[in-house]
Amino acid sequence: MIILEAQNLHKTYPNGTRALQGLHLKIEQGICFGLLGPNGAGKTTCIEICEGIQKADQGTVLFLGKPLDRDFKYRSGIQFQETALQDFLQVKDIIEIFSKFYTKSFPIEELKSFCQLDDIWLKDHKKLSGGQRQRVLLALSLVNDPDIIFLDEPTTGLDPSARRNFWELVKLIKSRGKTVILTTHYMEEAQILCDQIAIVDAGKIISEGSPKDLLLQYFPNDSSKNLEDLFIKLTGKELRE
């Protein structure tokens, strides 16, 4: 079943930058879908339109076959790159406050265990490490027990150990039948987590498929190649260029 579909998205900013030029996406339910692209490729604009934060100049986003509406807002969760939280609150307070915004919520004790928050539950959120903070932000994206979760570069700045711990949480989310849409600059992360990826450049998808299938397609005789090699081959750019 297709849970999210973007049809012919176009977006031009007032300064004349054409961020999206007829972009199409179809994302199946229950998978981890990675959106990859160099800086300025249009992936952030695409994600924000799919989240309902921005409006496209042209085109439509469908959730379970219907245009984004109030139901979508209650059934989706977002972990932004940066999220400002109220000062002087413990992790417990933040989770409980956010859970009250929804009629349906992930049981707090279960969420606490699921996102490994037990050891920081009574800590001031300002005193958390990077990895701990990301677990809290992940919990906030799950607090309404959504069907689809957007993770926008969730492991940027984390040390390798914290990044791998976060990967395990994403795998757990997917094991609950939820759909994850991930943007990342880490090709290893995409290769480990994503069932399907789309590579975006100049506002268009230039290639799409499973990591394994794409590598076989573009490097049929070289099993040593990885997604970073594929990315450079297709875009001619380094990932953070």
N, C-alpha and C positions, 0 to 999 in steps of 0.2 A: 504494500500500500504506500502511495506517495503522501507523506505528511506535509511537506512544504514544497511549493513550486513557485519559482520566479519566472515570469513571462515577459520577455522583450523589455528589460529594464534600461531606461535611458536617464542620465542625470548630468546636467551641465551646471556648474556653479557660476555665480554672478561675475567672477573674474574671467570667465570664458573657458575654464578647465572642463574638459569633457571626461567625467569620471567613469561613466558607464555608457556603452554603445551597443545596445541590443543584447544584453546579457540574459541567458536562460539557465535555470537550475531546476533539477528535480531531485528531491532528497527522500529516500525511502525511510519508512518508520523503523526505529530500533537500531539504527546504525550510528557510527561515528563518522561524520562527514567533514573533511578538511578542506578549507579554502586557503590556497597558497598563492602568493604573488609578491613581486618586489614592491618597495615603497612607491606609492603613487599609481599602483596598478588598478585601483578601484575596489579592492576587497573590503576595506572598511566601510565605504559608501554602500556596497552591496549588503553587507551584514546589517548596517543600521537601517536600511530600507526593509530588509527581511524581519528585523526586530520591531518594526513599526515606529522607529524613532525619527526617521527621515521619510519624506515622500519623494517618489520618483517623478520625474517630469513626464514620463510615459511608461506604460507597462503596469503589471499587476503582480501582487504576491498573494498566493492562495495557501491557506492552512486547512488541510483536510478538504480541499476542493472549494473553499469559500474565502472571499476576501477577508483580510485581517479585521477583526472586530473586538468587542469587549471580551468575548469568550477566549480569544487568542491571548489576550493580556493575562488572563487568569490561568491559562494552561501553558504558559511559557515562562522560562527563567533566564536571567542574563547575569553573567559575571563580566563586568566591565574591566578594562585595563586599570582604571583608577576609580575608586569609590570613596567619597567623603563620608565619614561616620561621625555621629555626635560625640563630643568630648565627654570624658569622665564616666563612660559606661563600660561595664564588664561585658565579656562575650555573651554571657547568659542574658543580660538585659537586651542586647542588640537582637539576638535571635528571637526572644519572646516578643519584643516590640514589632518586629517585621512580620511575625506569624499572625499577629492580630489584624493585619491589613487584608487578610484573605478569609473567605468562608471555609475553604478547604486548605488544610496545611499538613505537612509532613509531621508526624508525632515528634515532639521536641526531644524526648529522651532517645528515640530511635535516630533522629537526625544528629544528635550529639555524639552518639556512638559511631554512626556511619561516617561522619566527617572527622572523626578522631579528635574531638574537642574536649574530652574529659579532663586532660591535664591543664587546659587553659580556660576552662569554663568560668572561673571566677577572676580571671585576669582582666585588667584594664586593656582595652584593645590597642591603646597607644604603646604598650610595652611588649607587643608581640613581635616575633621574628618575621622575616618575609614569608617563609613557608607556613607559619602559623596563621598569618593574616590571610593568605590565599585560601587556607582551609575554611576560615570564617566566611570569606566572600563566596566560596563555593556553597557553603551551607545556606547563605542568604539567597543564592540563585535556586536552591532546592526547597526553600521553606514552604512554598505553596504546592509542593509535590507535582511539578510540571510534567507535561508530556514531552516537551522539547526544551533543550537547554543550550544557550549560546555561550561559548567560552572564548573570550577575545584575548588571545595571547596570555593565557593564565599563568604560565610558568616563567615569563620574562623576569630576569633578575634573580631567580632562585638558584641555589647551589645544586650540583648534580644529585645529591641525596634527596633534597626536598622535592626536586623535579620528579624523580622516580616515584617518590611516595605519592605525589599528586597524580601521576599516571595510574597508579593502582586504584585511586578513588574514581577516576574517570571510567576505568574498566568496571568497577562496581556499579556505577550509574547505568552503564549500558546493560549490565546483567539484569537490571530491573525492567528492561524493555523500553527504556527511555531513548530518545533521539538526541544526539550531541552534535552540535555544529561548532567546529573548532577553527580558529585562526591561529597560526603559529609561525615563528621564524626558525623553529628547530625541526630539521628534516627527520632526525631520528625519532622525534616525538610523533610526527605525522605517520611515519612508517610503522611505528609500534601500535598506535591507537586507531588509526583511520581505516575503515572498511572501504571508503571511496574518497577520492580527492578530486578537486578541480583546480587547475592552475590558471590564474587570471593575469592578463597583461593588457594594458591599454584599454581597459574597460570591457574586455571580452574574455570568454573562456577559450583558451587555446588547446587544452587537452583535459580529458576527464576519464576516470576509471578507477579500478582498484590499484594500489601501489604495485602489486605483483604483476598485474596485466600490463600496466604502463611500462614497467621496466622491461618486460619481455617484448613489448611492441617496439620500443626504441633501442633496446640493446639486446637483440636476440641471441647474440653470440658472446656475451660478456656478463657473466653472473656476478662479477665483482662490483658492478655499478650500483649506485643507490639513488635515493630521491634527490639528493643534492646535485648529483651529476645530471639527472633528468631535468631538474629545474634550470640549470645553467644551459643545457642543450636547447631547451624550448624558448627561454627568454633572452639568452645571451647576457644575463646579468647575475651578479651575486645576489643572494637573498636579501641582504640589507642595503644593497646599493641604492 
